[in-house]
Amino acid sequence: MKGLLIILLVLGISPVKAQVSLNLEKCREMALESSKKMSIATKQGEKAEFERKAYRANFLPKLSATGLYAYMQKKSSFTIDGGYLPTFVPDANGELVYNLYIDPATKLPVMGKDGRPLSAQYAFMPDIELELGLRGVYSAGAMLEQPIYMGGKIRSAYRMATIGKEMSELNKQYTRAEVITEADEAYWQYLRVVELVTSAQKYKAVVNELVRNLTDAYETGMASRNDLLKAQVKLNEAELMLQKAENGKALAGMNLCRVIGIDLYSTIQVSDSLYDEVTPGVLNAGEGLQQRPEYNLLEKDVELKEKQVALTRSDFLPEVGVSASYGFSGGISLNGQTEDVASFTAMASVKIPIYHWGEGRGKIKAMKAEQEMSRLKKEEMSQMMLLEIARARYNIEDCHTRVILTRKSLSQAEENLGVSKNQYEVGMETITNYMEAQAQWQKAWSDWIDAKAELRLSETRYLKATGRLIGTIGFMWWNQEYRSAEVGYSLSR
């Protein structure tokens, strides 16, 4: 009883590997959900949307509150000098005229020593002492600003932000295609090594059977020691081949787990197999560039450069804006007396660039050159993309031909193995030729597996090149019955 409890306790604390059942569609979905690249692309899209909203706000008035407080310890004192001031008297029309001192004899104004006429009477103004205090000056108000015309700067910047948002969505599609491609490569590579393990096991079983028969024959004197040693060497090679295949399967499984975002040591069960026909519908669609995110990104880049030209030009066009504010201020004292003031202010501003020594013309031409460079890059990359599509299509055809030929070679190698085995058993074939037939059969099988895996990957790359890979989630290009069919008869041997 105590031993049973110990066993249960050990099993309870032992790590249990997770088991995950997968197919291609599920791998793609899990890879997209766990991909850090997709998370970054999503955040870039959110960032572009926030920037677009920020630039859109520049069309609307901006309301802001203003406030000021200042404290100056010392008061400012100054004096307005007084003195004697001339006087004025009303004339016949009631208007004030200079009260001149008239000489009774000449009836003319009497001039002073400074050459100025003397006044008949003077008023005395004493010196004025002023004291200005700025202890606790404050002001508060609200300001409303509205741009009227900024040379197209606001409109161009908003359009550029909108294009940036569209480019972020295209970048998200491009990243999605990259993640799906990586998931497909990891998935089909795993299926490839799974079948390679099966072929290595079958090859080891065939060689092991030969060693067992030769051992019995050697013990009865029917076979030579040399033949037995040759077979044992081949068995060692088969065991090493099987070990490499199993290690490759473990690494491929860990890589697939990494791509789909699960624990690296999870146990994987796949429901697909490496079938050897071209998936129906893959080559039927058109081969234009409009569905490809990279091409649309290039188009948006050209459009973005066009808006940058307009934005650069706006720096050298007139700018008109208006503002209105209402404020309240106080705290300024004059000779100990203070008075608070509330007022409304409206302003209009105009800025007209006149001459900048060719700066604007140079910047605009430089931006137009950059726009032309972007257009030329788009044309060049479009041709490269068309070439890539053609190469991917031809690669599917080549891979399919390779599958057909390797399947034919496997059939021939299997037939040759049977003939060589029969002839060896009746003494008409040497042990070297028989083991060579076994090796050829195993190599033909491995080549066929590699060809099938490459065919699957070539379809993924073709769909990516034509911009259709991002739309393959949610349905498969072939039905479940077609995918699970055993097209390789050698797997059942």
DRENLOSE-684074 format. One record per residue (C-alpha): residue in one letter; x, y, z. Coordinates in steps of 0.2 Angstrom, whole numbers, plus 5000, padded with zeros to 4 digits. Layout:
N
aXYZ
...
***
This chain:
493
m500050005000
k501450125005
g502350084988
l500750124978
l500650294987
i502450334983
i502150284965
l500550394964
l501450534972
v502950524960
l501750524945
g500750674952
i502350784953
s503150724937
p502950844922
v501650784909
k501950834891
a500450914883
q499750824868
v499150934853
s498150874838
l498550974823
n498151004805
l498751134793
e497351254796
k497551244815
c499351274814
r499151424804
e497851494816
m498851454831
a500451534823
l499451694819
e498851704837
s500551684845
s501651774833
k502551924840
k502751984822
m500851994821
s500752084838
i501952214832
a501052244816
t499452264825
k500152384837
q500852484822
g499152484815
e498452554831
k499852684832
a499452744814
e497552764818
f497952864833
e499152974823
r497752994810
k496553054823
a497853174830
y498153254813
r496253264810
a496053374826
n497053504817
f495553554807
l494553604822
p494753754834
k495953734849
l495253794865
s496553824879
a496553904896
t497954024901
g498554074918
l499954184925
y500554224942
a502154334947
y502854404963
m504154534963
q504754584981
k505454754977
k504254894972
s504755014957
s504855194961
f505055344949
t504655534949
i503755634936
d504555804937
g503355954940
g503656134935
y502756294928
l501556254914
p500856384901
t498956424901
f497656434888
v496056544886
p494556534875
d494456644860
a492956724852
n492456554844
g492656464861
e494156374856
l495656364868
v497156464862
y498856494870
n498756634883
l500156744876
y500956894885
i500657044873
d501757194873
p500557344876
a501657454865
t501957344850
k500457234852
l501557084849
p501956934860
v503456954871
m504856824867
g505856744881
k507656714882
d507456544874
g506556624859
r504856564864
p503356674867
l502956704885
s501356654893
a500356784902
q499956664916
y500756504922
a500156354932
f501256264944
m501256074944
p502155984958
d503355834956
i502255664955
e502955524965
l502455354958
e502655174966
l502355024956
g502054854965
l502054684957
r501754584972
g500554444967
v500154484949
y498954364941
s497954334926
a496754194919
g495854174903
a495254064889
m495954064871
l495154004855
e496253974840
q495753934823
p496853914807
i496053984792
y497253934778
m498953854781
g499553834763
g498753654763
k499953594777
i498553524788
r497653444774
s499253364767
a499753304785
y498053224788
r498153134771
m499853074774
a499253004791
t497752914782
i498952844770
g500052784784
k498552694792
e498252604775
m500052554774
s499952484792
e498452374786
l499452314771
n500952284782
k499852184793
q499352074778
y501152054773
t501651994790
r500151884791
a500751794774
e502551784782
v501851704798
i500751574788
t502251534776
e503351504792
a501951394799
d501751294783
e503651264782
a503751204799
y502251094797
w502751014781
q504450984787
y503850894802
l502750784791
r504250754780
v505350694795
v503950584801
e503850494785
l505750484784
v505750404801
t504550274794
s505650244779
a507150224791
q506250104802
k505749994787
y507450004780
k508149944796
a506949804798
v507449744780
v509249744784
n508949674801
e508049524793
l509549504782
v510749494796
r509649374806
n509549254791
l511449274787
t511849234806
d510849074805
a511649034789
y513349064795
e513048954811
t512548814799
g514048844788
m512848904773
a513649084773
s515349164774
r515949264789
n516249404776
d514449414770
l513849424788
l515049564792
k514449664777
a512649644782
q513149704800
v513949854793
k512449904784
l511349874799
n512449994809
e512250124795
a510350094796
e510250114815
l511250274813
m510050334799
l508550294810
q509350394825
k509650544814
a507850534807
e507150524825
n508250664831
g507650764816
k505850724820
a506150794838
l506950954832
a505650974818
g504250954832
m505051074843
n505251204829
l503351174825
c502951204843
r503951364843
v503051434828
i501251394834
g501651464852
i501551304863
d502751214874
l504251154864
y504150974872
s502250954868
t501750794860
i501150824842
q499850724833
v499550774815
s498050724804
d498750764787
s499950674776
l501150714762
y500050684747
d500850684730
e499650784719
v499450974716
t498151044727
p496551074716
g496251264713
v498051324717
l498551364699
n496751414692
a496751594698
g497551744690
e499251804693
g499051994695
l499952094708
q498452184715
q498152054728
r499952064734
p500252174750
e502052214744
y501352294728
n500052394736
l501352454749
l502352524734
e500852614727
k500452694744
d502252744745
v502152834729
e500552924735
l501352964751
k502853044742
e501553154732
k500853214748
q502553254755
v502853364740
a501253464744
l501753474763
t503453544758
r502653674747
s501453724761
d502953794771
f503253934758
l501353984756
p500354114765
e499654064782
v498054144790
g497354114807
v496254204820
s496154194839
a494954254852
s495254264871
y494454324886
g495454354902
f495454424919
s496954504927
g497454594943
g498754614957
i499654764950
s499654914962
l500055094959
n500455204974
g499555064984
q497955054974
t497454904963
e496154874951
d495654714942
v495354714924
a494254594913
s494354604894
f493954524877
t495354514864
a495254464846
m496654444834
a497054394816
s498754344810
v499454334792
k501154264787
i501654284769
p503354224764
i504254334751
y505954284748
h507054144755
w508454134743
g507853984733
e507553874749
g505753834745
r506153794726
g507653684731
k506653584744
i505153554733
k506253494719
a507153374731
m505553304736
k504953284718
a506553194715
e506153074729
q504453044723
e505152994706
m506352874714
s504852794723
r503952774707
l505452694698
k505652584713
k503852524711
e504052484692
e505652384696
m504952294710
s503352254700
q504452164687
m505352074700
m503652014708
l503051954691
l504651854689
e504451784706
i502651734702
a503251644686
r504651564695
a503551494709
r502251424696
y503651334687
n504351274703
i502651194707
e502751104690
d504551054692
c504150984710
h502650894703
t503650814690
r504950764702
v503650684713
i503050584698
l504850534694
t505350484711
r503750384714
k504150294698
s505950264704
l505250204720
s504150074711
q505650024701
a506850014716
e505549914725
e505349794710
n507249784709
l507349744727
g506149594726
v507049524711
s508749544719
k508049464735
n507349314725
q509049294715
y510049304731
e509049174740
v509349054725
g511149094724
m511149204708
e511449364717
t512949424728
i512649494745
t513449664739
n512149684725
y510749634736
m511249764749
e511449894735
a509649854730
q509049884748
a510050054749
q509350104732
w507550064738
q507850164754
k508550314744
a507150314732
w505950314746
s506750464754
d506850554738
w505050534735
i504650594753
d505750754750
a504950784733
k503150774741
a503650894755
e504451014742
l502851014732
r501851064747
l503051214751
s503051264733
e501151284733
t501351394749
r502651504741
y501651524725
l500051574735
k501151704744
a501851764728
t500151794721
g499451874736
r498251734740
l499051654755
i498251784767
g496551724762
t496751534765
i496351534783
g494551464787
f494551344773
m495651224764
w496051194746
w495651014747
n494450904756
q494750804771
e494450644761
y495750694748
r497050744761
s496950584771
a497050464756
e498450344756
v499250384739
g500950304744
y500750114743
s502550094750
l502050164767
s500950014770
r502349884767
***
